[in-house]
Amino acid sequence: MPLSNLENFKTIFNAISDGISIIDPDGNHIAVNEAMTKITGFSHEEIYASRPPHCYWPEEELDNISAAFDKTLDGASVDFELLFKKKDGTRFPVSVYPSEIKSDDGDTKYFVATIKDLTEHKKQQQLLNETQFNYQVLLENTTELVCRHTLDGTFLFVSANVQDLLGYSPDELIGKNPYLYHHPDDVERIKRESHEIAMQNDKPPRIIYRFRKKDGTYLWLDTITHPLASSDGEVEQLVTVSRDVTDTKELEFELKRNLSDLKRSNEELENFAYVASHDLKEPLRMISGFSRLLGKKYADSLDDVANQYIQIIDDGAKRLEILISNLLSYSRTNSKEFVFEPTELSGVIQEALEANRQLLDENDAVVNVGQLPVLNLEPVQIKRVFANLIQNAVKYRSEAKPRIDISSKKFKDHHVISVRDNGVGIQPKDFERVFQIFKRSVPLEDQNGVGIGLAICKKIVEKHQGQIWIEQNEDQGVTFNILIPDKI
């Protein structure tokens, strides 16, 4: 062979990524390429110096290697999977493709073995097997329905649990278009909001729709559609994962019906409260008016007891009129739609103080207002809350000069506004009771309140998605705490 050709052969021989060994009939290595040394870890010299069994043949694999060479001598032309040994003793899988080079007279002159290291291939194969196993376990044990579709929706694969969920076997659906089983009212929405969006390879869309079961009834499916893209990014198929949400939808419908019934009931109750309060005021005015006329015209003719009775009648009529007016106010608060806007709470407090200015001045009350936040509020309604609390702090005063402290504390996602007083206080057992309509903590003979003010306050705070509660002060009086979310 010319020298140049020999050099070319060596270059190509050593450039091949698979290991190549050329062995004579006695088992001596005639040539070994660079890849063979990298695969085994042995040098050329170590490989050339070795005799059968060669240095890279594990003892436990000698019978299999011998059998492979026998088959090669018999004319077999196949790959053999064997174990080889690295210089550090590590065993690793290889694929060996042996072939013969014969002389002109037909005798075997050399064996050429091409060796491919299968270590990485085996790892990938094991990973693939594990993935397939996990996938199969998932499909067999999940309660969700997993399907694969063509771009027009046709079923290509349907998980076995479809039998339990819909009554169909997978074979009954494969090859069919799912739109045939969707509720007619949902088909266009599914195409528009699910498949079309999924094919744009955007965020997997989610949609809830009705699917006809084999028995003809419908159930509700909550479905996420995932695109399957090719290597060039083009969407080729769709995968849907669906779960049965029929029970949830039925509860949702029941809740809507209940809310509708509740709304209608509240409207009827509010209408009744309005009509009742309006119609009751007229006879009350008559009672109050005629009792005053009776007292004025016949005061000199009646004794002190009779005049006292007339006064009691007049006071009772006035009190009942206040009760009716407050009941109407409570009803309107419950039905009124609140419009929230960023509001400086300090301004609201000042307006509430001005509304009670005469009461505060008459009782020489001291009011301290700390730094207050800007919150999303319904200004008019929240003013009623603080005006009521300020009024109560003075009306239910102790012997000491009334003192009111208004402060704010910031938390992660809300503020707590506190109104602290030094009044007669409220018994802890009544902390929740006083927020109920017509429930009071003070004795009944105390005519300063009618038991609706705090109920209205609670309703207003709740419509701000907040809370109101009472804490006992260590010294005297109570503190009303109002929690208002930063975002409503």
Backbone torsions as a table, in degrees:
resi	resn	phi	psi	omega
1	MET	NA	128.3	179.0
2	PRO	-55.9	151.9	-176.6
3	LEU	-59.6	-42.0	-178.5
4	SER	-62.4	-41.3	178.5
5	ASN	-65.0	-37.7	178.6
6	LEU	-63.9	-40.9	178.3
7	GLU	-63.9	-42.4	177.5
8	ASN	-61.0	-40.9	179.5
9	PHE	-61.5	-46.0	-179.6
10	LYS	-61.3	-40.6	-179.4
11	THR	-62.2	-47.7	-179.4
12	ILE	-67.1	-41.7	-178.3
13	PHE	-57.4	-44.0	-177.8
14	ASN	-83.1	-14.6	179.6
15	ALA	-83.5	-17.0	-178.7
16	ILE	-67.4	133.2	-174.7
17	SER	-76.1	-24.5	176.5
18	ASP	-84.5	150.4	176.8
19	GLY	-71.0	139.8	178.1
20	ILE	-132.3	128.9	175.3
21	SER	-123.3	132.4	173.6
22	ILE	-109.2	121.0	-171.8
23	ILE	-125.1	139.7	176.8
24	ASP	-82.7	171.6	-177.3
25	PRO	-59.0	-21.5	179.5
26	ASP	-86.3	-2.5	178.5
27	GLY	93.2	6.1	178.9
28	ASN	-83.7	139.8	177.8
29	HIS	-75.5	124.5	176.9
30	ILE	-92.3	-38.6	179.7
31	ALA	-153.4	144.0	178.0
32	VAL	-139.7	129.6	-179.3
33	ASN	-85.2	173.1	-176.6
34	GLU	-61.2	-38.3	-177.4
35	ALA	-61.0	-34.4	-179.6
36	MET	-63.8	-38.7	179.1
37	THR	-70.3	-35.9	179.1
38	LYS	-69.5	-38.8	-178.2
39	ILE	-66.1	-43.6	-173.6
40	THR	-93.1	-25.5	-176.0
41	GLY	88.3	-6.3	177.2
42	PHE	-88.4	148.6	177.4
43	SER	-78.8	168.9	175.8
44	HIS	-57.4	-45.0	-177.2
45	GLU	-60.8	-41.5	-179.1
46	GLU	-66.5	-37.9	179.6
47	ILE	-70.3	-43.7	180.0
48	TYR	-63.3	-33.5	-176.5
49	ALA	-77.9	-18.8	-175.8
50	SER	-79.0	149.5	176.3
51	ARG	-121.7	156.7	179.5
52	PRO	-55.5	133.8	-3.9
53	PRO	-73.5	134.2	-174.3
54	HIS	-68.7	163.3	-174.5
55	CYS	-61.8	-25.0	-177.9
56	TYR	-99.1	11.1	176.1
57	TRP	-98.8	117.7	176.3
58	PRO	-70.4	147.6	-179.6
59	GLU	-58.7	-40.5	-175.6
60	GLU	-70.7	-9.3	-176.6
61	GLU	-109.6	3.1	-174.0
62	LEU	-61.8	-40.0	-179.6
63	ASP	-62.9	-41.5	-179.8
64	ASN	-68.1	-37.6	178.7
65	ILE	-66.7	-42.0	178.6
66	SER	-62.6	-41.8	179.5
67	ALA	-63.8	-37.0	179.7
68	ALA	-64.6	-41.7	178.9
69	PHE	-68.2	-35.7	177.3
70	ASP	-62.1	-42.8	179.6
71	LYS	-66.1	-35.3	177.6
72	THR	-64.2	-42.1	178.2
73	LEU	-63.7	-28.2	178.5
74	ASP	-81.3	0.7	176.2
75	GLY	99.6	3.9	179.2
76	ALA	-68.7	140.3	179.1
77	SER	-127.0	75.8	-175.7
78	VAL	-138.2	162.9	173.6
79	ASP	-81.7	147.2	174.8
80	PHE	-121.7	132.4	174.2
81	GLU	-93.9	119.9	-176.7
82	LEU	-133.6	170.7	172.8
83	LEU	-104.5	130.7	172.5
84	PHE	-111.5	170.1	-177.5
85	LYS	-121.9	131.4	175.1
86	LYS	-81.9	169.2	-179.2
87	LYS	-59.9	-32.6	-179.9
88	ASP	-82.9	5.9	177.7
89	GLY	93.0	-8.1	-179.2
90	THR	-67.1	133.0	174.5
91	ARG	-88.7	142.4	178.7
92	PHE	-147.8	147.6	-176.3
93	PRO	-79.0	141.9	176.8
94	VAL	-137.2	157.5	170.4
95	SER	-109.3	123.0	-177.0
96	VAL	-113.6	125.6	175.8
97	TYR	-115.2	100.2	-179.5
98	PRO	-90.9	147.6	175.4
99	SER	-145.5	160.0	-178.8
100	GLU	-104.7	147.4	167.7
101	ILE	-116.5	118.0	-174.0
102	LYS	-104.7	154.3	176.0
103	SER	-78.1	175.5	-179.2
104	ASP	-62.1	-28.9	-179.5
105	ASP	-89.3	6.1	173.9
106	GLY	93.7	1.1	178.0
107	ASP	-82.9	150.9	177.6
108	THR	-69.3	122.3	-178.7
109	LYS	-99.0	-45.3	178.4
110	TYR	-143.2	157.9	165.4
111	PHE	-109.2	135.4	174.7
112	VAL	-115.1	119.6	-179.7
113	ALA	-112.6	122.0	174.6
114	THR	-98.1	122.7	-173.5
115	ILE	-116.5	124.0	177.1
116	LYS	-113.4	126.9	176.9
117	ASP	-72.4	119.8	-176.8
118	LEU	-98.0	8.9	-175.2
119	THR	-56.1	-53.0	-178.0
120	GLU	-67.2	-39.2	178.6
121	HIS	-60.4	-42.9	179.6
122	LYS	-64.8	-39.3	177.7
123	LYS	-62.1	-45.5	179.6
124	GLN	-64.5	-38.4	179.1
125	GLN	-65.5	-41.4	178.2
126	GLN	-64.2	-42.4	178.4
127	LEU	-61.9	-41.5	178.8
128	LEU	-64.2	-42.9	179.4
129	ASN	-63.0	-42.4	178.7
130	GLU	-64.4	-40.6	178.9
131	THR	-63.3	-44.6	178.5
132	GLN	-63.5	-40.0	178.6
133	PHE	-63.9	-47.3	179.4
134	ASN	-61.6	-40.0	178.9
135	TYR	-62.1	-43.2	-179.6
136	GLN	-66.2	-42.9	177.7
137	VAL	-60.6	-42.2	179.6
138	LEU	-61.8	-46.6	-178.4
139	LEU	-64.5	-36.1	-175.9
140	GLU	-79.0	-19.4	-174.2
141	ASN	-116.3	-12.2	179.8
142	THR	-74.6	148.6	174.6
143	THR	-87.4	-7.3	-179.0
144	GLU	-89.4	148.4	-179.8
145	LEU	-89.3	122.3	-178.9
146	VAL	-112.0	127.4	-178.2
147	CYS	-136.1	152.0	174.0
148	ARG	-119.6	138.6	-172.1
149	HIS	-131.9	156.9	165.3
150	THR	-75.6	173.8	-177.6
151	LEU	-66.4	-22.6	177.1
152	ASP	-89.4	4.9	175.4
153	GLY	101.4	-14.4	-175.7
154	THR	-55.9	134.1	179.5
155	PHE	-66.9	127.6	172.3
156	LEU	-105.9	-31.4	179.1
157	PHE	-148.2	141.4	177.6
158	VAL	-137.7	127.7	-178.9
159	SER	-66.1	153.7	-171.5
160	ALA	-64.1	-24.9	-177.5
161	ASN	-70.7	-0.5	175.8
162	VAL	-61.1	-28.0	-179.9
163	GLN	-61.9	-45.4	-179.6
164	ASP	-72.9	-34.5	-174.4
165	LEU	-79.5	-46.6	-172.7
166	LEU	-116.7	-13.3	179.3
167	GLY	92.3	-8.6	178.9
168	TYR	-92.6	151.5	167.8
169	SER	-83.8	157.6	179.1
170	PRO	-55.5	-39.0	-177.9
171	ASP	-64.4	-26.9	179.9
172	GLU	-71.5	-21.1	-178.2
173	LEU	-103.9	-32.1	-178.0
174	ILE	-59.8	129.5	-177.0
175	GLY	92.5	-9.6	-180.0
176	LYS	-98.4	157.8	176.5
177	ASN	-91.8	127.9	-176.3
178	PRO	-63.7	-21.8	-179.9
179	TYR	-62.2	-22.1	177.5
180	LEU	-67.0	-21.6	-175.2
181	TYR	-107.3	-8.5	178.5
182	HIS	-76.4	153.3	174.8
183	HIS	-62.8	134.5	-177.0
184	PRO	-52.5	-33.3	-178.1
185	ASP	-74.0	-12.7	-175.4
186	ASP	-104.1	-14.6	-169.7
187	VAL	-58.1	-53.1	-176.6
188	GLU	-63.7	-36.7	179.4
189	ARG	-66.2	-38.6	178.5
190	ILE	-64.6	-45.5	178.9
191	LYS	-60.1	-43.4	-174.6
192	ARG	-74.2	-42.2	-170.6
193	GLU	-99.3	-7.7	-176.9
194	SER	-121.5	-73.6	-173.0
195	HIS	-63.7	-43.7	-177.4
196	GLU	-64.5	-40.0	179.8
197	ILE	-69.8	-41.0	-179.5
198	ALA	-61.3	-37.5	-178.0
199	MET	-71.4	-13.3	174.8
200	GLN	-83.0	-1.1	177.2
201	ASN	62.5	30.1	176.6
202	ASP	-88.7	-163.0	176.6
203	LYS	-60.3	131.7	-177.0
204	PRO	-53.1	121.7	-178.7
205	PRO	-75.4	154.0	179.5
206	ARG	-126.4	135.9	-176.6
207	ILE	-149.2	147.3	177.4
208	ILE	-113.2	129.3	-176.3
209	TYR	-152.1	175.6	-178.9
210	ARG	-102.5	139.2	179.5
211	PHE	-126.5	133.0	-176.8
212	ARG	-79.1	125.8	177.1
213	LYS	-79.5	172.3	-178.5
214	LYS	-65.6	-28.6	179.8
215	ASP	-82.2	2.7	176.1
216	GLY	94.4	-12.8	177.4
217	THR	-82.4	166.5	-179.7
218	TYR	-112.7	143.8	168.7
219	LEU	-123.4	161.4	-178.6
220	TRP	-96.0	129.5	177.5
221	LEU	-114.3	134.5	172.6
222	ASP	-101.4	110.6	-168.6
223	THR	-121.3	134.2	171.7
224	ILE	-110.6	130.6	-178.0
225	THR	-108.3	122.9	-179.9
226	HIS	-109.6	134.8	175.4
227	PRO	-81.2	142.4	171.5
228	LEU	-107.8	115.3	-174.3
229	ALA	-104.6	151.4	175.2
230	SER	-79.2	179.2	-178.7
231	SER	-62.8	-26.0	179.4
232	ASP	-90.6	7.6	175.3
233	GLY	89.2	-2.5	179.6
234	GLU	-79.5	132.2	178.3
235	VAL	-70.4	123.3	-177.5
236	GLU	-107.8	-34.5	-179.0
237	GLN	-143.5	172.7	178.6
238	LEU	-127.7	142.9	174.4
239	VAL	-118.8	130.0	178.2
240	THR	-115.3	139.1	175.1
241	VAL	-122.1	119.1	-172.2
242	SER	-125.2	145.8	173.2
243	ARG	-131.0	150.0	-177.4
244	ASP	-76.9	118.5	178.7
245	VAL	-120.3	26.2	-177.9
246	THR	-59.3	-46.2	-179.5
247	ASP	-60.5	-41.6	179.9
248	THR	-64.2	-42.7	179.7
249	LYS	-65.5	-38.7	178.9
250	GLU	-65.1	-39.0	175.6
251	LEU	-65.1	-37.8	178.4
252	GLU	-63.0	-44.6	178.0
253	PHE	-64.0	-40.3	179.2
254	GLU	-64.2	-39.9	178.7
255	LEU	-64.3	-42.0	178.5
256	LYS	-62.5	-41.0	178.1
257	ARG	-63.7	-43.3	-179.9
258	ASN	-64.6	-40.4	178.1
259	LEU	-64.8	-39.0	178.2
260	SER	-64.5	-43.4	178.0
261	ASP	-64.4	-40.1	180.0
262	LEU	-65.6	-41.9	178.8
263	LYS	-61.5	-44.5	179.0
264	ARG	-63.3	-40.7	179.4
265	SER	-64.6	-41.7	178.5
266	ASN	-64.7	-40.1	178.5
267	GLU	-62.6	-41.9	178.3
268	GLU	-64.6	-40.8	-179.7
269	LEU	-67.1	-41.8	179.1
270	GLU	-64.5	-40.5	178.2
271	ASN	-64.4	-40.1	177.8
272	PHE	-64.0	-43.2	-179.4
273	ALA	-62.5	-40.0	-179.9
274	TYR	-66.0	-48.7	-178.5
275	VAL	-64.1	-43.7	-178.4
276	ALA	-62.9	-44.6	-178.6
277	SER	-66.2	-38.0	179.7
278	HIS	-68.0	-45.5	-176.8
279	ASP	-72.2	-29.6	-178.7
280	LEU	-76.3	-24.5	-177.6
281	LYS	-65.0	-35.6	-177.4
282	GLU	-62.8	-52.8	177.5
283	PRO	-63.4	-30.4	178.0
284	LEU	-65.5	-39.9	177.8
285	ARG	-62.4	-39.2	178.9
286	MET	-64.6	-44.2	179.1
287	ILE	-61.0	-47.8	-178.8
288	SER	-65.0	-44.5	-177.8
289	GLY	-65.0	-47.1	-177.8
290	PHE	-70.9	-30.0	177.3
291	SER	-67.9	-37.8	177.2
292	ARG	-68.1	-41.5	177.3
293	LEU	-61.9	-41.3	179.8
294	LEU	-62.0	-44.1	180.0
295	GLY	-67.1	-36.1	-177.1
296	LYS	-73.9	-42.5	-174.2
297	LYS	-78.7	-34.4	-173.8
298	TYR	-115.8	19.5	-179.1
299	ALA	-57.6	-41.6	-177.4
300	ASP	-73.4	-22.6	-177.2
301	SER	-88.6	-15.1	-176.1
302	LEU	-105.3	150.9	178.5
303	ASP	-79.9	177.3	-175.3
304	ASP	-63.0	-36.0	-179.5
305	VAL	-64.1	-43.9	-179.9
306	ALA	-63.9	-43.5	178.1
307	ASN	-63.1	-35.2	177.1
308	GLN	-65.1	-39.9	177.1
309	TYR	-61.1	-42.8	179.2
310	ILE	-61.9	-41.0	178.5
311	GLN	-64.0	-39.0	178.9
312	ILE	-63.9	-41.4	177.6
313	ILE	-61.0	-45.0	-179.1
314	ASP	-65.0	-43.1	179.5
315	ASP	-64.9	-39.5	179.6
316	GLY	-64.9	-39.9	179.3
317	ALA	-65.1	-40.8	178.7
318	LYS	-64.0	-42.9	-178.8
319	ARG	-64.5	-40.9	179.3
320	LEU	-65.6	-35.4	177.6
321	GLU	-65.2	-39.2	176.7
322	ILE	-63.8	-42.2	178.4
323	LEU	-59.0	-45.3	-179.0
324	ILE	-65.3	-41.8	179.2
325	SER	-62.8	-41.3	179.1
326	ASN	-68.7	-36.0	177.2
327	LEU	-63.3	-41.4	177.3
328	LEU	-64.5	-40.8	178.3
329	SER	-62.7	-42.0	178.9
330	TYR	-62.4	-42.5	-179.8
331	SER	-63.1	-42.1	-179.6
332	ARG	-68.1	-37.2	177.3
333	THR	-61.6	-39.8	-177.7
334	ASN	-67.3	-33.7	-174.5
335	SER	-96.3	-16.6	-174.3
336	LYS	-70.7	135.8	174.5
337	GLU	-82.6	125.6	-178.3
338	PHE	-88.2	139.1	174.6
339	VAL	-112.8	111.7	-175.2
340	PHE	-90.5	144.7	178.3
341	GLU	-150.9	152.9	176.9
342	PRO	-57.4	124.2	-172.0
343	THR	-135.2	132.0	174.2
344	GLU	-75.7	112.3	-175.9
345	LEU	-64.0	-30.2	179.2
346	SER	-60.7	-38.4	177.7
347	GLY	-66.5	-39.3	177.8
348	VAL	-62.1	-44.1	-179.5
349	ILE	-62.2	-41.7	179.4
350	GLN	-61.9	-40.3	177.6
351	GLU	-65.0	-38.6	178.5
352	ALA	-66.0	-37.4	177.6
353	LEU	-66.9	-40.9	179.6
354	GLU	-64.4	-34.8	178.6
355	ALA	-65.0	-23.9	179.9
356	ASN	-112.0	20.4	-173.2
357	ARG	-58.1	-46.4	-178.5
358	GLN	-61.5	-44.3	180.0
359	LEU	-63.4	-41.6	-179.7
360	LEU	-65.3	-43.4	-178.5
361	ASP	-67.4	-41.6	-179.2
362	GLU	-61.9	-30.6	-178.0
363	ASN	-101.6	6.0	178.6
364	ASP	53.2	42.7	-175.7
365	ALA	-76.2	146.3	176.9
366	VAL	-108.1	127.5	-178.6
367	VAL	-123.6	126.7	175.8
368	ASN	-115.5	125.5	-178.8
369	VAL	-117.4	120.1	178.3
370	GLY	-82.4	-170.6	179.1
371	GLN	-73.5	129.5	-175.4
372	LEU	-120.2	151.3	-174.2
373	PRO	-86.8	173.6	168.6
374	VAL	-98.2	124.5	-176.2
375	LEU	-132.1	161.0	173.6
376	ASN	-78.0	110.2	-173.8
377	LEU	-137.6	163.0	165.2
378	GLU	-96.8	98.6	-166.4
379	PRO	-54.6	-45.2	-176.0
380	VAL	-64.0	-44.0	-176.5
381	GLN	-71.5	-41.6	-178.7
382	ILE	-68.5	-27.7	174.7
383	LYS	-62.9	-37.2	178.5
384	ARG	-61.2	-37.5	-179.5
385	VAL	-61.6	-52.9	-175.7
386	PHE	-71.5	-33.2	176.0
387	ALA	-62.3	-40.2	179.9
388	ASN	-67.6	-43.2	-179.2
389	LEU	-66.5	-38.5	177.9
390	ILE	-65.5	-43.9	-180.0
391	GLN	-61.2	-46.2	-179.9
392	ASN	-62.5	-37.8	-179.0
393	ALA	-61.4	-30.5	179.3
394	VAL	-89.2	-43.0	-178.4
395	LYS	-61.2	-39.0	-178.3
396	TYR	-105.4	51.8	-177.1
397	ARG	-77.3	161.4	171.1
398	SER	-94.4	-168.3	178.6
399	GLU	-71.1	-22.7	179.4
400	ALA	-74.0	160.9	177.3
401	LYS	-61.7	130.2	-178.8
402	PRO	-58.2	135.0	177.9
403	ARG	-133.8	129.9	-178.4
404	ILE	-126.7	126.5	177.3
405	ASP	-117.9	123.2	-179.5
406	ILE	-115.3	122.8	-175.9
407	SER	-141.1	171.8	-178.8
408	SER	-138.2	146.4	175.9
409	LYS	-132.8	132.6	-177.6
410	LYS	-92.8	133.9	173.1
411	PHE	-118.1	-173.4	-172.7
412	LYS	-56.1	-51.2	-175.5
413	ASP	-130.6	20.1	-179.6
414	HIS	-161.0	167.2	172.9
415	HIS	-117.1	149.4	172.0
416	VAL	-117.0	118.5	178.2
417	ILE	-98.2	127.9	-176.7
418	SER	-115.2	135.0	175.8
419	VAL	-119.9	107.2	-174.2
420	ARG	-105.9	135.3	177.6
421	ASP	-129.1	173.3	177.0
422	ASN	-120.9	34.5	-176.2
423	GLY	-79.4	-160.2	-176.3
424	VAL	-70.7	-16.5	176.5
425	GLY	83.9	178.6	179.5
426	ILE	-134.4	136.5	177.9
427	GLN	-63.7	135.9	-179.6
428	PRO	-52.8	-33.2	179.7
429	LYS	-65.9	-17.1	-179.0
430	ASP	-102.0	4.9	-175.3
431	PHE	-57.0	-37.4	178.9
432	GLU	-91.8	-33.0	-176.2
433	ARG	-62.0	-36.0	-174.6
434	VAL	-67.7	-16.1	178.2
435	PHE	-87.2	-0.5	176.6
436	GLN	-89.0	149.2	-175.8
437	ILE	-65.9	134.3	-180.0
438	PHE	66.0	15.9	176.8
439	LYS	-105.4	134.6	-175.9
440	ARG	-134.5	159.0	177.9
441	SER	-100.9	-27.2	-178.4
442	VAL	-79.4	159.2	179.2
443	PRO	-58.6	150.8	-176.0
444	LEU	-64.1	-26.9	-178.4
445	GLU	-72.7	-14.9	175.2
446	ASP	-74.5	116.0	-173.1
447	GLN	-94.4	11.1	-176.5
448	ASN	-71.8	-19.3	-176.5
449	GLY	-140.1	165.5	-179.5
450	VAL	-121.8	-4.5	174.8
451	GLY	88.0	25.5	178.0
452	ILE	-120.4	-23.9	-174.2
453	GLY	-54.8	-49.7	-178.7
454	LEU	-71.1	-29.7	175.7
455	ALA	-64.5	-40.4	176.5
456	ILE	-65.5	-42.0	178.4
457	CYS	-58.0	-46.5	-178.9
458	LYS	-61.4	-42.7	-179.9
459	LYS	-63.6	-41.0	-179.9
460	ILE	-65.7	-44.6	179.9
461	VAL	-63.3	-42.3	179.4
462	GLU	-63.5	-34.1	177.7
463	LYS	-73.5	-11.5	169.6
464	HIS	-92.6	12.1	-177.5
465	GLN	59.9	31.4	-178.0
466	GLY	-115.1	-168.3	-179.5
467	GLN	-138.5	154.4	174.9
468	ILE	-136.3	135.5	179.5
469	TRP	-151.1	168.9	-174.7
470	ILE	-117.5	142.0	172.6
471	GLU	-127.2	142.5	178.8
472	GLN	-78.9	131.5	175.0
473	ASN	-75.5	150.8	-179.3
474	GLU	-68.5	-34.8	-177.4
475	ASP	-93.2	-64.1	-175.2
476	GLN	-157.6	147.0	177.1
477	GLY	81.2	-168.6	-178.2
478	VAL	-134.8	167.8	174.8
479	THR	-123.1	125.1	173.5
480	PHE	-91.8	123.3	178.7
481	ASN	-107.3	132.7	179.9
482	ILE	-122.6	117.3	177.5
483	LEU	-93.7	125.1	177.8
484	ILE	-124.7	122.1	177.4
485	PRO	-62.8	149.0	176.8
486	ASP	-69.3	-30.5	178.7
487	LYS	-122.5	129.2	178.3
488	ILE	-118.0	NA	NA
